[in-house]
């Protein structure tokens, strides 16, 4: 049986200022922000959530601002079928 879980809450921000958006969400949620450690993509900032919490990313986008979730799975085909 495959396993899936909520991986990340992604806050999409329609802005060109990723640091300003990340600073807002950092203050709102009480977690510091930092660039992604494993990426050269400057469109993202990660909030330093406790290990017991879901990961939160702030992402610069061109579409209207919104929030989406990323689901992680060990079997994409099975998860697509389940959904």
Residue pairs with C-beta under 8 A, 6 or more apart in sequence:
2 73
2 74
2 75
2 78
2 79
2 82
3 73
3 74
3 75
4 71
4 72
4 73
4 74
4 79
4 82
5 71
5 72
5 73
6 54
6 69
6 70
6 71
6 72
7 54
7 55
7 69
7 70
7 71
7 72
8 54
8 55
8 56
8 57
8 69
8 70
9 54
9 55
9 56
9 57
9 67
9 68
9 69
9 70
10 56
10 57
10 58
10 59
10 67
10 68
10 69
10 70
11 21
11 25
11 56
11 57
11 58
11 59
11 65
11 67
12 59
12 61
12 63
12 65
12 66
12 67
12 68
13 21
13 58
13 59
13 60
13 61
13 65
14 61
14 62
14 63
14 64
14 65
15 21
15 60
15 65
16 60
17 60
18 42
18 43
18 44
18 45
18 58
18 59
18 60
19 33
19 45
21 45
21 58
21 60
22 33
22 45
22 47
22 58
23 33
25 33
25 47
25 56
25 58
26 32
26 33
26 47
29 47
29 56
31 47
31 48
31 49
31 56
32 47
32 48
33 45
33 46
33 47
33 48
33 58
34 45
34 46
34 48
35 42
35 44
35 45
35 46
36 44
36 45
36 46
36 57
37 46
43 59
43 60
43 61
44 57
44 58
44 59
44 60
45 57
45 58
46 55
46 56
46 57
46 58
47 55
47 56
47 57
47 58
49 55
49 56
71 79
73 79
